[in-house]
Amino acid sequence: MAPRKKLSKSARKPRASSRRNSRPQRLWPGDWFEKLVAIQKRLRDPGGCPWDREQTHHSLRTYLIEEAYEVLDALESGDDEKFVEELGDLLLQVTFHSQIAAEAGRFDVSDVIRAVHEKMIRRHPHVFGEKRAKDSTEVLKNWHRIKAQERRAKDSADPSTATERKPESALDGVPRAIPATLEGLQLTKKIVVKLREETGEIQHALKAGDGPKVEEELGDLLFAAVNLARFLHVDPEIALKNANAKFVRRFHEMERLAADGGRKFENVPRAEKEALWLSAKVSEQARTGPTPKSVPAEEAVTARKAGQRR
């Protein structure tokens, strides 16, 4: 059963004493993994669990993020029994998504394991090959170099992906699915939203030059935003993911505009970067519609100039 059907941690967790009295059968890790994969398949098969059979990659997104957070919580607690349990829940998400993909004939869990196995071999030539790395800094440097080589090799093998791939960006390598607000979503119990009040308190802290207070009030503002999302029945994690994706699109457009003008983005003055940002924003709104809200005339002129700078 996937973790969302459990009513509580205590309800599904046997007491430590009972675990000690009933020692699990000693099997190889691979044997236990095969059993887990078989269980997940049984839950998804006809006649299995209705809840599991209804799930999709999309419906499981929040659960995947939540389980990762619970692993971190267990790690910090120092409770190995809890750590084992939460790592298992996270592993279950891997088998769950793999089973859904296998049913569609796309890939199965063996493909997932093979892919990461082969990648770890390739990315560690200092262990499995003839290369040498004197320290962790060199290891990371080699990792990124090998990753770039793999990307180029993939493009060479399939030219269609090369033509679709976007130019290299300063944002490359930044994960798109970094969890941001799920903990706040879980802790939220109240509906009262104080966004305006918290914004005012941040302004006061800024005027006072009180750094720690600014951090505190910004945290309050974020928490209030999560409260608002809960009240509006919006998953803040998904909303922020969408906002992150929008930022990346506009950032890439800014880089493109700078390149079209014969300049590297990092060499563009700050004021012009702001103009490029506005130009990217206006351009995106024009493409996606509906009609964007009006932009002040002065800003619109600046944006156009930034976009036309060649």
Order of alpha helices (4+ residues) and beta strands (2+ residues): alpha-alpha-alpha-alpha-alpha-alpha-alpha-alpha-alpha-alpha-alpha-alpha-alpha-alpha-alpha-alpha
